Amino acid sequence: MSTDRLAGETPPEQEAAPGTADAQTPEEPAAPGADASAPEDSAKPGADATTPEASATPDEDATTADGPVNPHEDATTPDAPAAPHEDATTPENSATPGADATTPDAPAAPHEDATAPENSATPGTDAAVSEPAPEAAGAEAGTPDSGAAQRPSVSASAKATADALAAAVRAVESGERPAASFFNDAPRPAKPAARPPKEARDSGGGTPQGGPTGPAPEVARPRAAGEADGPARPPVADGSAMNPAGAAAPAGPAPAARPAVTTAPGIEGVRQVLAAGGAPETLAEPAAEALGERAAEALSEDPWQLLGVPGVRPEQADGFARALLGPACGPGDERRAQALVGWLLEQAAVAGHSALEAAALRAALAQRSVPDPDEALQTAIADGAVLVFQDAIEEPGRARPAAGDDEEEQPVRILLGLDRFAMAEESVADGLARLLNTFEAAAEQEQDAAAKAEEPGDGPAGAQPAAADGGPSAESAADPASGAETAGALADADDTPHRPVRPSAAAWEAAAAAAPAPSAAELIRAAAHSGLVAHTGAEAARAEPAALIAAARSLGLRAFGATHTENGRRRLAAHLTENAADAAAADSTGLDTAAVTVSGLLSGQQGPGRDADGALALDLLVVLDAPQLDLETAALLVESLTDGTRLVLSGDPGVLWSAGPGRLFADLLAARFCPQVASRTPDFGPIGELVSGIGIGELSQVEAPGKEVVIVPVRDAGEAVHRTVQLVADSVPRALGVPADRTQVITVGHGGAAGTRALNAALKERLNPGPGRFGGFDPGDRVAYAPAPGRTVPGTVTGADAAGLHLDCDGSATVVPREQVGAGAVRHGWALTAHQAAGTRWPAAVVVLPGDAAGGLTRAWVYTAFSRGEQHLSVVQGADQALPRAVAEVPVKERTTRLRTLLQQSVQSAEEPSAAG
């Protein structure tokens, strides 16, 4: 590596002062309905960024104090949260180095926002909110109330059941009891919706003090009681409501509730309720979309339903509820506790977790001033809003118990999760197992075909030999030319039902022998004999899946390769073209259309489309950039594959995981669920050598005679911005011939003095100055468009009109509606986060590491950022020793997931019948 400046680089005329906390902390949106008395039920300042409730977009936390008002972007306006379209999340970086990402009560992160008054109050500072409410007339003595609405009384047996279940969770976690005892305990009575106090009911008052009287949006869809393969949960029986254990409330009249808000129908009613609670009207449409047609009524009855709107934080919902409910609002309100449970699990998903340990969720609720977290969790479990799982704990050096071995029970942990993520994980595990179990190897097909050929009589078409159902015989399949003719025939027969093509083992072996590299041959052989294969390798190894696709198409199979980005699709298409002998061969086998994106494949805009049953019409699918697959996308993809389809998941295990929850590729590799092929093809050149060393935890100097790698030391964030602009606009174009629009800046987060906002502002001023008359954008601006969470599409602004902002995205014209532009779906794109850049490469990359970015650095982040440049990499280094420390000591930010356990259980279930036999 070279620390020399590039040609023409000059020091800044005036060095900027180091970024201060004020300079790095844009003003956070004011809480709706906030007043001088901050809500006592908000978290204390300094809550760890690793806690679910504070798990802001990890690409941002290291450099900004912006509150995580959005799963993928923080607020862009002072009075409204941003829309959930930005895919800037990097869950691996959501915590300080070495911190447990699932520990809600860890120490404060250096840049946690402590400026908002809602976060600074400790429980009990506001007597109007936290003072225990007097007992309502006619209510039973001893009913606890922490400022919330009066709850119905509860029997001693019901209370004992709740206490027993809460104790059971703690006993399992401590190892005092086996996990099965928790799931076999006596049923806990279900808790009905909370009701208003007796005075309010007798007087006909309409102000809700309990849960909604009508159907309100659920935190997660409960699974049907009889649904198969569902996660274990305590059985639920009808019964009376249950109160948390606590001291009896003093006798006296309950606080008067404010009159109910009379709402108009539709969106206008939502605006009225929001206005009554002091919330901005800009939340009306997101609230209606999140809460449904009865959004106004739901918010009136349960103000904490506002937490279901993307971008709203608990302190904002508390202010909204206090404005609507008045003195009856308090931290112990059951509606608040239930809304917080769902919100915390949603925030954990933003940080990449598909579930959380029960202890972590209890601690997070306690930080939010919920008086009885155990009771809140038991209520959420009984109501079906949260599911309970047991997950085996892997102990180093401990052998996995054999099938049927019950001598020693393996320790487990209790996990809690939302239904949709649980369903996605189970769907992925079941789908992958189905592909393995329904696959027929080539050798077996040959034997079956030979046996059936000797049987007299006519059978169904599917029972005929391979040559009789339209597929090539063993002899013809072994001939690549014959396979090409078959592929061409299939392409011309779109109107006829597809008949499966079954190449013989000899045909597969011939294709492997003709592979361009040994690792490609190994991958082809693995795909020939398994319905699911995992392939690992860096950038140069992408040629191996391309060789597999070309070989499969030469054998007559409908083979396609799917990538995470359009840039990746073009790189795959280039590899496919290289594997074709000539243009005619590429055209005859359809290689020019075999490269697609995952989103294009699922939407039907690219690829083969779907058959009559709704499955993707293909025989082999290779998914490159597999680490970028989140759980829900993976579930949709696997469910779209018919039985017997070959699936190859290929990717670089060193890059950042998906923007959404889960770590599918890492869990698949760790479970050893299917054959794995590790590429032996290295990345060459100084950049490849540098990145390869980072992958094994070593940050070494490399020889770069052509200035392929340049280190630019800086002292503070201001100098980092200056140097970055100088590199992009002047030094790199002049010294290396790479234009500014082909150079990508990558930094740790969006906020801070050297985050994407500051860098994009400086780069726009230098490269494309303008007034920003189209929603802050001008023609020629480089932008990053997020059509969906987890996806970033680079583009350039070409204009705007009444329809929206016009973009040129990799040669494709795109129009972004005005409301999406205003909601933050488009941001300037000269500078991106590493997670936004994953899956895309540029001729040159400039990685900015300011001093305040140290907390967000991991080996995976550095590996991803440094590998984005094809010809040149400049590192603006202000992190000093934090960079080598992160590479050596902080591999990733761990995530809590269940997929590895589900896959291992699937293997054990398959082994048990064999052992019994």
SVG drawing of the C-alpha trace seen along z (x, -y; Angstrom):
<svg xmlns="http://www.w3.org/2000/svg" viewBox="-74 -28 80 85">
<polyline fill="none" stroke="black" stroke-width="0.4" points="0.0,0.0 1.1,-3.5 0.6,-6.4 1.7,-8.9 -0.7,-11.4 -2.0,-11.0 -0.8,-13.4 -2.0,-16.9 -3.3,-16.3 -2.7,-19.3 -3.4,-19.8 -6.5,-21.7 -6.2,-25.4 -7.9,-25.3 -8.4,-22.3 -11.8,-21.8 -12.2,-21.5 -12.9,-18.0 -16.6,-17.2 -18.3,-18.0 -21.3,-16.2 -23.5,-19.0 -22.1,-19.0 -22.5,-15.3 -26.0,-15.1 -28.8,-16.5 -31.8,-17.5 -34.1,-14.6 -37.8,-14.9 -39.8,-16.3 -42.1,-13.8 -45.7,-14.3 -47.5,-15.9 -44.3,-16.4 -44.3,-19.0 -42.1,-20.2 -42.7,-17.0 -40.9,-14.2 -42.5,-10.8 -41.2,-8.8 -41.7,-5.6 -39.1,-6.4 -35.6,-4.8 -32.9,-6.4 -30.2,-8.3 -27.3,-6.2 -29.3,-3.1 -27.0,-0.8 -27.4,-1.0 -27.4,2.8 -30.7,2.9 -33.7,3.8 -35.4,0.5 -32.3,-1.5 -31.1,0.6 -30.8,-2.1 -29.5,-1.5 -26.1,-0.1 -24.5,-1.9 -25.5,-5.1 -25.0,-4.5 -21.3,-4.7 -21.2,-8.2 -24.5,-9.8 -26.8,-10.3 -29.8,-10.4 -32.6,-8.3 -33.5,-5.2 -36.9,-6.5 -37.0,-4.1 -35.9,-0.6 -33.7,-1.8 -33.2,-5.5 -33.5,-8.2 -35.7,-11.2 -35.1,-13.6 -37.6,-16.2 -38.0,-17.6 -41.6,-16.7 -42.1,-13.4 -40.3,-10.1 -38.8,-8.9 -40.5,-6.2 -39.4,-2.6 -37.8,-2.5 -34.2,-3.2 -32.0,-0.1 -29.1,-1.7 -29.2,0.8 -26.1,2.7 -27.2,4.9 -23.7,6.3 -22.6,2.9 -25.4,2.0 -23.3,2.3 -20.0,1.3 -17.1,3.8 -17.5,6.9 -20.9,5.9 -23.6,8.5 -26.1,7.4 -28.9,9.0 -28.2,7.5 -30.6,4.6 -29.0,3.4 -25.4,3.1 -23.4,-0.1 -24.2,-3.1 -22.8,-3.5 -20.6,-6.5 -23.0,-8.3 -26.3,-7.4 -28.7,-10.3 -29.1,-11.8 -30.4,-15.2 -34.1,-14.5 -35.9,-15.4 -38.1,-12.3 -35.0,-10.1 -33.7,-11.9 -36.3,-11.4 -36.0,-8.6 -39.1,-6.7 -41.1,-8.5 -40.0,-12.1 -43.4,-13.2 -46.0,-12.7 -48.7,-13.3 -47.7,-10.2 -45.9,-7.8 -47.8,-8.3 -49.9,-5.2 -53.5,-5.9 -56.1,-5.5 -58.3,-2.5 -61.5,-2.9 -64.8,-2.7 -66.1,0.7 -62.9,2.4 -61.4,5.1 -58.8,4.1 -55.3,5.1 -55.5,4.6 -52.2,3.0 -52.2,-0.1 -49.1,-2.1 -50.9,-5.0 -52.6,-2.9 -56.2,-2.3 -57.9,-0.1 -57.7,3.5 -60.3,6.2 -59.6,8.2 -57.9,11.6 -58.3,14.8 -55.5,16.1 -55.1,19.2 -54.8,17.2 -52.1,15.0 -50.3,18.1 -50.3,19.5 -48.7,16.4 -46.1,16.4 -45.3,20.0 -44.9,19.5 -42.6,16.5 -40.6,18.5 -40.4,21.4 -38.7,19.3 -36.1,18.1 -35.5,21.7 -34.9,23.0 -32.5,20.2 -30.5,20.8 -30.4,24.6 -32.5,25.5 -35.2,27.1 -35.3,28.9 -36.7,27.0 -39.6,29.4 -41.1,28.5 -41.8,24.9 -43.7,26.1 -45.7,28.7 -46.7,26.5 -50.4,26.0 -52.2,23.6 -52.3,20.0 -55.7,18.3 -56.1,16.0 -56.3,12.3 -59.3,10.5 -59.0,6.9 -58.7,4.4 -61.8,2.4 -62.4,-1.1 -62.8,-1.8 -66.2,-1.2 -67.0,-4.9 -66.4,-5.4 -68.5,-2.4 -71.4,-3.4 -71.4,-7.0 -71.1,-5.9 -67.8,-7.7 -66.1,-6.8 -62.5,-7.4 -60.8,-4.1 -58.8,-3.0 -58.2,0.6 -57.6,2.3 -59.5,1.5 -63.2,2.5 -63.0,3.3 -60.6,5.4 -57.3,3.6 -54.2,4.4 -52.2,7.3 -48.5,7.2 -48.1,10.4 -50.5,13.0 -51.1,15.8 -50.7,19.3 -53.7,21.5 -53.9,23.9 -53.9,26.9 -51.3,25.7 -48.6,28.3 -44.9,27.8 -45.4,24.7 -43.2,23.5 -44.0,24.6 -45.9,22.3 -47.7,22.6 -51.3,23.8 -53.9,21.1 -57.3,21.5 -60.1,19.1 -60.1,17.5 -60.1,14.3 -57.7,11.5 -54.4,11.5 -52.6,8.7 -48.9,8.5 -47.6,9.2 -47.2,6.1 -48.2,4.0 -51.8,3.0 -52.7,-0.4 -54.0,-3.0 -57.7,-3.4 -59.3,-6.5 -61.0,-7.7 -59.4,-6.9 -58.0,-9.8 -60.6,-11.3 -60.2,-10.3 -60.3,-12.8 -63.3,-12.7 -63.0,-10.5 -62.1,-12.1 -64.9,-12.1 -63.4,-11.0 -64.5,-11.4 -64.4,-8.5 -61.3,-7.6 -58.0,-9.4 -59.6,-12.6 -60.4,-10.8 -56.8,-9.7 -55.7,-13.3 -58.1,-14.4 -56.8,-11.8 -53.2,-12.7 -53.9,-16.4 -55.7,-15.8 -52.6,-13.9 -50.1,-16.5 -48.7,-14.3 -47.9,-15.6 -50.5,-15.1 -47.8,-13.7 -48.2,-10.5 -51.8,-10.1 -51.2,-8.1 -48.5,-5.8 -50.8,-5.2 -53.7,-4.3 -51.5,-2.0 -50.1,-0.3 -53.3,-0.1 -55.9,0.4 -59.4,-1.0 -60.1,-1.5 -56.9,-3.3 -58.6,-6.3 -60.7,-4.2 -57.7,-2.0 -55.5,-5.0 -58.3,-6.5 -58.8,-3.3 -55.1,-2.5 -52.8,-5.4 -49.7,-3.2 -50.8,-1.6 -48.9,-4.5 -45.8,-2.4 -46.9,-0.3 -46.2,-3.2 -42.7,-3.0 -40.4,-5.5 -42.3,-6.3 -40.4,-5.8 -41.7,-5.0 -41.2,-8.4 -43.2,-9.9 -46.0,-7.3 -45.9,-8.1 -46.4,-11.8 -49.2,-11.0 -50.9,-8.8 -50.5,-11.4 -52.2,-14.0 -55.1,-11.7 -55.6,-10.0 -54.5,-12.7 -53.5,-11.8 -54.8,-8.2 -51.7,-7.6 -48.8,-5.9 -45.9,-3.5 -47.8,-0.6 -50.6,-0.7 -51.1,2.8 -51.6,1.4 -48.3,-0.3 -46.5,2.9 -48.0,5.0 -47.1,2.3 -43.6,2.2 -43.1,5.9 -44.0,5.9 -41.9,2.7 -38.9,4.1 -39.0,7.3 -39.5,5.3 -36.4,3.2 -34.5,6.3 -35.4,7.4 -34.0,4.1 -30.7,5.1 -30.8,8.5 -32.3,10.7 -35.2,13.1 -35.8,13.7 -34.6,12.5 -33.7,14.2 -36.4,13.9 -33.9,12.3 -32.9,9.7 -36.5,8.8 -37.3,8.5 -34.4,6.2 -35.4,4.0 -39.0,3.7 -37.6,2.8 -35.4,0.1 -38.7,-1.3 -40.1,-1.5 -42.6,1.4 -43.3,2.2 -43.7,6.0 -41.9,7.2 -42.6,10.9 -46.3,10.2 -46.1,8.3 -44.3,11.2 -46.7,13.8 -49.6,11.7 -48.1,11.3 -47.5,15.1 -51.0,15.9 -52.5,13.5 -50.4,15.0 -48.6,11.8 -45.3,13.5 -44.1,17.0 -41.9,19.1 -39.1,21.3 -36.3,23.4 -32.9,23.2 -30.1,25.6 -26.9,24.0 -23.8,25.1 -21.0,25.7 -17.4,25.8 -16.0,29.3 -19.3,30.9 -20.3,33.6 -23.7,33.4 -26.0,36.0 -26.8,39.0 -30.3,39.8 -32.2,41.4 -29.6,40.5 -31.6,39.3 -28.9,39.8 -28.0,36.1 -30.2,33.3 -28.6,30.5 -28.8,27.1 -31.2,24.7 -32.2,21.1 -35.7,19.6 -36.3,17.4 -39.2,15.1 -40.1,13.9 -42.8,12.5 -44.9,14.8 -43.9,13.6 -40.1,14.1 -40.7,17.4 -42.8,18.5 -40.2,17.3 -37.4,19.2 -39.4,22.4 -40.5,22.0 -36.8,21.7 -35.8,24.7 -38.7,26.8 -38.1,25.7 -34.4,26.5 -35.1,29.9 -37.8,30.5 -35.3,29.7 -32.8,32.2 -35.3,34.9 -37.2,34.7 -34.1,34.6 -33.2,37.7 -29.6,38.1 -28.5,38.7 -27.2,42.2 -30.5,43.3 -32.5,41.9 -30.4,44.0 -31.1,47.2 -34.8,46.4 -35.1,45.7 -33.4,48.9 -35.6,50.9 -38.8,49.3 -37.8,49.8 -37.9,53.6 -41.5,53.4 -44.3,54.1 -47.2,51.8 -47.7,48.1 -47.4,46.0 -47.9,42.4 -45.6,40.0 -43.6,39.3 -42.8,43.0 -41.2,43.3 -37.4,43.4 -35.7,40.1 -35.4,40.3 -39.2,40.9 -40.3,37.8 -38.4,35.3 -35.1,35.4 -31.9,36.5 -30.8,40.1 -27.5,40.8 -25.7,40.8 -27.2,37.5 -26.9,35.8 -23.2,36.5 -22.8,34.6 -22.8,30.8 -24.0,30.1 -27.0,32.4 -27.7,30.6 -27.6,27.2 -30.1,28.4 -32.4,29.6 -32.1,26.2 -33.0,24.5 -36.0,26.8 -37.2,26.0 -36.9,22.3 -39.1,22.6 -41.7,24.7 -43.1,22.1 -46.6,23.1 -46.2,26.8 -46.0,28.3 -42.4,28.7 -41.1,32.2 -38.3,32.7 -34.8,33.2 -32.7,35.7 -29.1,35.7 -27.2,38.9 -24.3,39.1 -22.0,39.6 -23.3,36.3 -22.7,34.4 -19.2,35.9 -18.4,34.8 -19.6,31.3 -17.4,31.3 -14.4,32.4 -14.8,29.5 -15.0,27.0 -12.6,24.1 -11.2,24.6 -11.0,27.4 -13.3,25.6 -15.9,25.2 -15.7,28.9 -16.2,29.7 -19.2,27.5 -20.7,29.1 -20.3,32.6 -21.8,31.5 -24.9,30.0 -25.2,33.2 -25.7,35.3 -27.6,33.0 -30.6,30.8 -29.0,28.2 -25.3,27.0 -23.5,24.2 -20.6,22.6 -18.2,20.1 -15.7,17.9 -14.7,14.3 -15.1,12.1 -13.0,14.3 -14.9,17.3 -18.1,16.0 -16.9,17.5 -17.6,21.0 -21.4,20.6 -21.3,19.1 -19.6,22.3 -22.2,24.4 -25.1,22.5 -23.5,22.8 -22.9,26.5 -26.5,27.1 -27.9,25.3 -25.7,27.3 -27.4,30.4 -30.8,29.0 -31.7,27.8 -33.5,24.5 -30.7,22.9 -30.6,19.4 -28.4,17.3 -29.8,14.6 -27.9,11.8 -28.6,9.1 -28.1,6.1 -28.2,5.1 -24.5,4.5 -24.0,8.1 -26.3,9.3 -24.1,7.6 -21.0,9.1 -22.6,12.6 -23.7,12.1 -20.1,11.3 -18.9,14.5 -21.6,16.5 -20.5,14.9 -17.0,16.0 -18.1,19.6 -19.8,19.7 -17.5,20.8 -19.0,18.1 -21.9,15.7 -24.0,18.3 -23.5,20.8 -24.5,18.2 -27.6,17.4 -28.6,21.0 -28.4,21.9 -30.0,18.7 -27.0,17.6 -27.8,14.0 -31.0,14.2 -29.8,16.6 -28.6,13.8 -31.3,12.1 -31.7,10.3 -33.6,11.9 -36.2,9.2 -36.7,9.4 -37.0,13.2 -39.6,13.1 -41.6,10.3 -41.6,12.0 -39.9,9.1 -36.9,11.2 -36.2,14.9 -38.4,17.8 -41.7,16.8 -43.9,19.3 -45.6,22.5 -49.3,23.3 -48.8,24.2 -47.2,20.9 -43.6,22.3 -40.7,20.8 -40.2,22.5 -36.6,23.7 -34.6,26.8 -31.5,25.2 -31.2,21.9 -27.9,20.4 -28.2,17.5 -25.1,15.4 -24.6,12.9 -26.4,15.4 -25.3,13.6 -27.6,10.7 -30.7,12.9 -32.9,12.0 -35.3,14.5 -38.5,13.3 -37.0,13.0 -35.4,16.4 -38.7,18.0 -40.5,16.6 -37.7,17.8 -37.6,21.3 -41.3,21.7 -41.3,20.8 -39.1,23.8 -40.9,27.0 -39.8,30.4 -36.6,31.7 -35.3,28.3 -31.6,27.9 -30.7,24.8 -27.1,23.6 -26.5,20.8 -23.2,19.0 -21.5,16.1 -18.6,14.7 -18.9,15.6 -16.7,12.6 -19.1,9.8 -21.9,8.2 -25.1,10.1 -28.5,9.1 -30.1,5.8 -33.2,7.7 -33.3,10.2 -31.5,13.4 -28.1,14.8 -29.3,17.5 -26.0,18.3 -24.0,18.3 -26.5,20.6 -26.6,22.9 -22.8,23.3 -22.7,23.7 -25.4,26.4 -23.5,28.4 -26.9,29.2 -25.8,29.8 -22.7,30.4 -20.3,27.4 -17.8,26.4 -15.1,23.9 -13.5,22.2 -9.8,22.3 -9.7,19.4 -8.0,16.4 -8.5,12.8 -5.4,11.4 -3.8,7.9 -3.0,5.7 -6.7,5.2 -7.4,8.9 -4.3,9.6 -5.4,6.9 -9.0,8.2 -7.9,11.8 -5.8,11.0 -8.7,9.1 -10.8,12.2 -8.6,14.1 -8.2,11.3 -4.9,9.7 -4.5,6.1 -1.2,6.1 0.6,3.7 0.6,4.8 2.8,3.7 0.9,1.4 3.3,0.1 0.4,-1.3 -1.2,-3.0 -3.9,-0.4 -4.2,-0.9 -3.5,-4.4 -3.8,-5.3 -4.6,-9.0 -4.1,-9.8 -6.4,-12.5 -6.6,-14.0 -10.3,-14.8 -13.7,-14.5 -13.4,-17.9 -10.1,-16.9 -11.6,-13.6 -14.4,-15.3 -11.9,-17.6 -9.6,-14.8 -12.5,-12.7 -13.8,-15.5 -10.3,-16.1 -9.8,-12.4 -13.1,-12.0 -13.1,-15.2 -9.4,-15.7 -6.7,-13.1 -8.3,-9.8 -9.5,-11.1 -6.1,-12.7 -3.8,-10.0 -5.8,-6.9 -8.2,-8.0 -11.3,-7.0 -14.0,-9.7 -15.8,-11.0 -19.1,-9.3 -17.3,-5.9 -15.8,-6.4 -17.9,-5.4 -17.4,-6.8 -18.2,-4.5 -18.5,-5.5 -19.7,-3.9 -23.0,-5.8 -25.4,-8.4 -24.9,-10.9 -21.9,-12.6 -19.4,-15.0 -18.1,-12.6 -21.3,-10.5 -23.1,-10.2 -25.0,-13.4 -22.0,-15.5 -20.0,-13.8 -22.9,-14.0 -23.4,-17.7 -19.8,-18.4 -19.6,-16.3 -22.7,-17.8 -21.4,-21.3 -18.2,-20.4 -19.5,-18.1 -23.1,-19.2 -24.0,-22.4 -27.6,-23.4 -30.6,-24.7 -32.2,-21.2 -35.4,-22.4 -36.8,-18.8 -37.3,-17.9 -33.7,-18.6 -32.3,-17.1 -31.1,-18.5 -30.6,-16.8 -27.2,-15.1 -27.2,-14.3 -26.1,-10.8 -28.7,-9.1 -29.4,-5.9 -33.0,-4.7 -34.4,-2.2 -37.5,-0.6 -37.8,1.8 -36.1,2.3 -32.7,4.0 -32.3,2.9 -30.3,-0.1 -30.4,-1.0 -27.8,-3.6 -29.0,-6.1 -28.7,-9.6 -31.5,-12.2 -32.6,-13.1 -35.6,-15.3 -38.9,-15.6 -42.5,-16.3 -45.9,-15.8 -45.4,-12.0 -42.3,-12.2 -38.5,-12.1 -37.1,-10.6 -33.9,-8.5 -31.6,-6.6 -30.8,-3.4 -28.1,-1.4 -29.6,-2.3 -33.2,-1.7 -35.6,-4.6 -37.3,-4.8 -39.9,-7.2 -40.1,-7.6 -43.5,-9.0 -43.3,-12.3 -44.6,-10.9 -41.8,-8.3 -39.2,-11.1 -40.6,-13.1 -40.6,-10.0 -36.9,-9.4 -36.8,-6.6 -34.2,-8.6 -31.1,-10.1 -27.9,-11.5 -25.6,-8.7 -22.0,-9.9 -21.4,-8.4 -23.1,-5.2 -22.8,-3.0 -21.1,0.4 -24.4,2.2 -25.8,0.1 -22.8,0.9 -22.9,4.6 -23.4,6.6 -22.0,3.7 -18.5,2.9 -17.0,-0.3 -13.7,-1.0 -12.6,-3.0 -13.7,-3.2 -12.9,-5.7 -13.5,-4.4 -13.8,-7.0 -13.0,-6.1 -13.3,-9.1 -12.2,-8.8 -15.8,-8.6 -16.5,-5.6 -14.5,-3.2 -17.6,-1.8 -19.1,-0.7 -16.1,1.1 -16.1,4.9 -14.0,7.3 -17.1,7.9 -17.6,4.1 -14.0,3.5 -14.0,6.6 -17.1,5.4 -16.0,1.8 -12.5,2.5 -13.6,5.0 -15.9,2.6 -13.1,1.2 -12.1,3.1 -9.0,1.1 -8.3,-1.3 -8.9,-1.7 -8.2,-4.9 -8.6,-4.7 -9.2,-8.0 -7.9,-6.8 -8.8,-8.7 -9.6,-5.7 -6.0,-5.0 -5.6,-1.7 -9.4,-1.0 -9.1,0.3 -6.6,3.1 -8.2,3.9 -11.6,4.4 -10.1,6.6 -8.4,8.8 -10.9,8.9 -14.4,8.1 -15.4,10.5 -19.2,9.6 -22.0,8.3 -23.8,11.5 -27.4,12.1 -29.9,14.3 -31.5,16.6 -33.2,20.0 -32.4,21.3 -29.3,23.2 -31.1,25.1 -34.1,25.8 -31.8,27.2 -29.9,29.4 -33.2,30.7 -34.2,31.6 -31.0,33.6 -31.6,35.4 -35.2,36.2 -34.0,37.7 -31.4,39.8 -33.8,41.2 -35.8,43.5 -32.4,44.8 -31.2,45.5 -34.5,47.2 -34.3,49.4"/>
</svg>
